[in-house]
Amino acid sequence: MARHYEKNSWRLDAHEITMAAKVCARSSHPIQIFYARNVMRWLGCLLLGWSLTASTSAQDFAKERLEKSPRHHEWVEVKRGARTVHCFVVFPEIKDKATAVIVIHENRGLTDWVRSVTDQLAEAGFLAIAPDLLSGMAPEGGKSSDFRSGDEAGRAIYSLKPDQITSDLKAVGDYVLQIPACNGKLTVAGFCWGGGQCFRFATQRADLKAAFVFYGSYQHTPEELANLQCPVYGFYGGNDARINATIPKSIEMMKAAGKLYDPITYEGAGHGFMRAGEDPNGSPANRKARAEAWARWTKLLQGLP
């Protein structure tokens, strides 16, 4: 076997990998098949390790922030019938009671970055709670962190039933309103997939004070929008045609329903700019958009009646 040693690591020659794949496909000799299958199994484990390492390192900045945070973090279990929703809660260090923000994660589940946003909201003076909507959906009934990869979590996200998502979010809203440190004001925000769910949830809960949709879309119906009782504020990247193509229709339908919808587009920013704008390697456009969107979001939260 041709091994190439590089700083205590080794890799297979590309030709050897190709030959192993051919052997798996064509050979009937037991020893050759055994050898080839072990090569392919090793390669699969190596690729999985690279994938997990890349995913982890991509959020190192968020994890580091969480570890340095002086605020009180809690993991809580919100019960809804036989279902349990794992939630991450962060309390602000302020004298008065605080407005609550439900933070709905992206299509990769409850990641370190989403938890970091929750912590930053608390730093800004708000009581923030991030539910793991993949609770019970991972292998062996686990949660987001129990999936082997972000792609696997993403596939599970799109298998969730709307009624379950709504019921989970309603239970989380009921829970956070009962926390003594809450002032009775409830809002919701979401990113990417969570942005669409945020818009949808706003049509399902009448006591929300505001909904903050970050680059998410949802196919509304006039009947759903008629139930909307709070303003919806949109945050979109200029270089995100897939999502931005849905904005005109939302404007039209919200206007027809007599509801407040205020979308802002940040030129030069891409999809996911709130996360990418925090990354030390993020582009200037994403960083600028993230800073402006954060300032707008917190100002709106502070100005709620």
C-alpha positions in Angstrom: 0.0 0.0 0.0 1.5 3.4 -1.0 1.5 5.7 2.0 2.8 9.2 2.0 3.7 10.5 5.5 3.1 14.2 6.1 3.6 15.5 9.7 2.4 12.3 11.3 -0.5 11.9 9.0 -0.9 9.7 6.0 -3.0 9.6 2.8 -3.7 7.1 0.1 -2.4 7.7 -3.4 -5.3 8.8 -5.7 -4.5 6.0 -8.2 -4.8 3.5 -5.3 -8.2 4.8 -4.3 -9.4 4.6 -7.9 -8.1 1.0 -8.2 -9.8 0.0 -5.0 -13.2 1.3 -6.3 -12.7 -0.7 -9.5 -11.9 -3.8 -7.5 -15.0 -3.5 -5.4 -17.0 -3.2 -8.6 -15.4 -6.0 -10.7 -13.3 -8.5 -8.7 -14.6 -11.8 -7.4 -11.4 -12.7 -5.5 -12.0 -12.7 -1.7 -8.6 -11.2 -0.8 -8.9 -8.5 -3.4 -12.4 -7.6 -2.3 -11.4 -7.6 1.4 -8.5 -5.2 0.6 -10.5 -2.9 -1.6 -13.4 -2.7 0.8 -11.1 -1.7 3.7 -9.5 1.0 1.6 -13.0 2.4 0.7 -14.1 2.1 4.3 -11.0 4.0 5.5 -11.6 6.7 2.8 -15.3 7.1 4.0 -14.2 7.6 7.6 -11.5 10.0 6.5 -14.0 12.1 4.5 -16.5 12.1 7.3 -13.8 13.3 9.7 -12.8 16.1 7.3 -16.4 17.1 7.0 -17.0 17.2 10.8 -13.7 19.1 11.3 -14.6 21.7 8.7 -18.1 22.1 10.2 -16.6 22.5 13.7 -13.9 24.9 12.7 -16.4 27.0 10.7 -18.1 27.8 14.0 -15.1 28.1 16.3 -15.6 31.9 16.6 -19.1 31.3 17.9 -18.1 28.6 20.4 -15.3 30.8 21.7 -17.7 33.6 22.3 -20.1 31.3 24.2 -17.3 30.0 26.4 -16.2 33.5 27.3 -19.7 34.8 28.0 -20.3 36.0 31.5 -24.1 35.6 31.2 -26.2 32.8 32.7 -26.9 30.0 30.2 -29.4 27.2 30.8 -30.5 24.1 28.9 -34.2 23.5 29.6 -36.7 20.9 28.5 -40.0 22.2 27.4 -42.7 19.6 27.7 -45.6 19.3 25.2 -47.6 16.2 25.8 -45.3 13.2 25.2 -42.8 15.5 23.3 -39.8 17.2 24.8 -38.2 20.3 23.2 -34.6 21.0 24.2 -34.0 24.8 24.5 -31.1 27.0 25.1 -31.9 30.1 27.3 -29.7 33.1 28.1 -30.6 35.7 30.7 -29.6 39.4 30.4 -27.7 41.1 33.2 -30.2 44.0 33.7 -32.2 45.4 36.6 -35.6 45.3 35.0 -37.6 42.5 33.4 -36.9 41.8 29.7 -38.6 41.3 26.4 -38.4 37.7 25.2 -37.1 36.6 21.9 -37.6 33.1 20.4 -34.7 32.4 18.1 -35.5 29.9 15.3 -32.4 28.2 13.9 -31.3 27.6 10.4 -31.7 24.4 8.4 -28.7 22.8 10.2 -30.4 22.7 13.5 -29.4 24.4 16.8 -25.8 25.2 16.1 -23.1 27.0 18.2 -23.7 30.1 16.0 -27.4 30.2 16.8 -26.6 29.8 20.5 -24.1 32.6 20.1 -26.8 34.9 18.7 -29.0 34.0 21.6 -26.2 35.1 24.0 -25.7 38.3 22.1 -29.4 39.1 22.4 -29.1 38.7 26.1 -26.0 40.9 26.1 -28.2 43.6 24.4 -30.7 43.3 27.3 -33.2 40.7 26.1 -34.3 37.3 27.4 -33.5 34.9 24.6 -34.5 31.3 24.0 -33.5 29.1 21.1 -35.5 25.9 20.8 -34.0 22.8 19.1 -36.8 21.9 16.7 -34.9 18.7 15.8 -35.4 17.4 19.4 -36.1 13.7 19.2 -35.4 13.6 15.5 -31.7 12.6 15.5 -30.6 8.9 15.7 -31.8 7.2 18.9 -34.1 10.1 19.6 -31.3 12.7 19.9 -31.2 16.4 19.1 -29.3 18.6 16.6 -25.9 17.9 18.1 -26.4 14.2 17.7 -26.5 14.2 13.9 -23.4 13.1 12.3 -23.2 16.1 9.9 -25.0 19.3 9.1 -26.3 17.7 5.9 -27.9 14.9 7.8 -29.6 17.5 10.1 -30.7 19.4 7.1 -32.4 16.4 5.6 -34.2 15.9 8.9 -35.3 19.5 9.0 -37.3 19.2 5.8 -39.1 16.1 7.2 -40.6 18.1 10.1 -44.4 18.5 9.9 -45.7 22.1 10.1 -48.1 21.3 12.9 -45.3 19.9 15.1 -43.2 23.0 14.5 -46.1 25.3 15.4 -46.9 23.4 18.5 -43.3 23.3 19.6 -42.9 27.1 19.1 -46.2 27.8 21.0 -45.0 25.6 23.9 -41.7 27.5 23.9 -43.5 30.8 23.9 -45.7 29.8 26.8 -42.6 28.7 28.7 -40.6 31.8 28.3 -43.5 34.1 29.2 -43.8 32.3 32.5 -40.1 33.0 33.4 -40.2 35.7 36.2 -37.5 37.7 34.4 -39.8 38.2 31.4 -41.8 41.4 31.1 -44.7 39.8 29.2 -43.6 40.9 25.7 -42.9 38.0 23.2 -41.2 38.3 19.9 -39.8 35.8 17.4 -36.9 35.8 15.0 -35.5 33.2 12.5 -32.7 32.7 10.1 -32.8 31.0 6.7 -35.2 28.1 7.1 -36.0 29.6 10.5 -36.8 32.9 8.8 -39.6 31.2 6.9 -40.8 29.5 10.0 -40.7 32.8 11.8 -43.0 34.4 9.3 -45.4 31.4 9.4 -45.4 31.3 13.2 -46.4 35.0 13.3 -49.7 34.0 11.6 -50.3 31.4 14.3 -49.7 33.3 17.5 -51.8 36.4 18.2 -49.8 37.7 21.2 -46.5 38.3 19.4 -45.3 41.9 19.5 -43.1 41.5 16.4 -41.5 39.0 14.0 -38.0 39.4 12.5 -37.4 37.4 9.3 -33.8 37.0 8.3 -33.5 35.9 4.6 -36.3 33.3 4.9 -39.4 32.8 2.7 -42.8 31.3 3.3 -45.7 30.7 0.9 -48.4 32.6 2.6 -52.2 32.4 2.0 -54.6 35.3 2.4 -56.3 33.4 5.2 -53.1 33.0 7.2 -52.1 36.6 6.8 -55.5 37.7 8.0 -54.6 36.2 11.4 -51.4 38.2 11.6 -51.5 40.6 14.6 -47.9 41.9 14.7 -45.5 43.8 12.4 -43.1 41.7 10.3 -39.6 43.1 9.7 -37.5 41.6 6.9 -33.7 41.4 6.6 -32.3 40.3 3.2 -29.0 40.1 1.4 -28.7 41.8 -1.9 -27.0 38.8 -3.5 -29.7 36.3 -2.6 -31.9 36.2 -5.7 -33.6 32.9 -4.6 -35.1 34.5 -1.5 -35.4 38.0 -2.8 -37.6 36.8 -5.7 -40.3 36.2 -3.0 -40.3 39.6 -1.5 -42.5 41.5 -4.0 -45.3 38.9 -3.6 -45.0 39.2 0.2 -45.3 43.0 0.0 -48.3 42.7 -2.3 -50.1 40.2 -0.1 -49.3 42.0 3.2 -50.5 45.3 1.8 -53.7 43.7 0.6 -54.2 42.2 4.1 -53.6 45.6 5.7 -50.5 44.3 7.6 -47.2 45.9 8.3 -44.3 44.3 6.4 -41.0 46.3 6.3 -38.3 44.5 4.3 -34.7 45.9 4.1 -32.2 44.6 1.6 -28.4 45.0 2.3 -26.6 45.4 -0.9 -23.6 43.2 -1.6 -24.5 40.7 1.2 -25.2 37.1 0.5 -27.6 34.6 2.0 -26.7 33.9 5.6 -25.0 37.2 6.1 -25.7 37.4 9.8 -23.5 34.3 10.3 -21.0 35.0 7.6 -20.7 38.6 8.8 -19.5 37.4 12.2 -16.9 35.0 10.7 -13.4 36.6 11.0 -12.9 35.6 7.4 -16.2 37.1 6.3 -16.4 39.5 3.3 -16.6 43.3 4.0 -20.1 43.4 2.5 -21.4 40.6 4.8 -19.8 42.3 7.8 -21.3 45.6 7.0 -24.7 44.1 6.5 -24.5 42.2 9.7 -23.6 45.3 11.7 -26.4 47.3 10.2 -29.0 44.6 10.5 -28.0 44.0 14.2 -28.4 47.7 15.0 -31.8 47.8 13.3 -33.0 44.7 15.0 -32.0 45.7 18.5 -33.4 49.2 18.0 -36.7 47.7 16.9 -36.8 45.5 20.0 -36.0 48.3 22.3 -38.8 50.4 20.8 -41.6 47.9 21.2 -44.7 49.3 23.0 
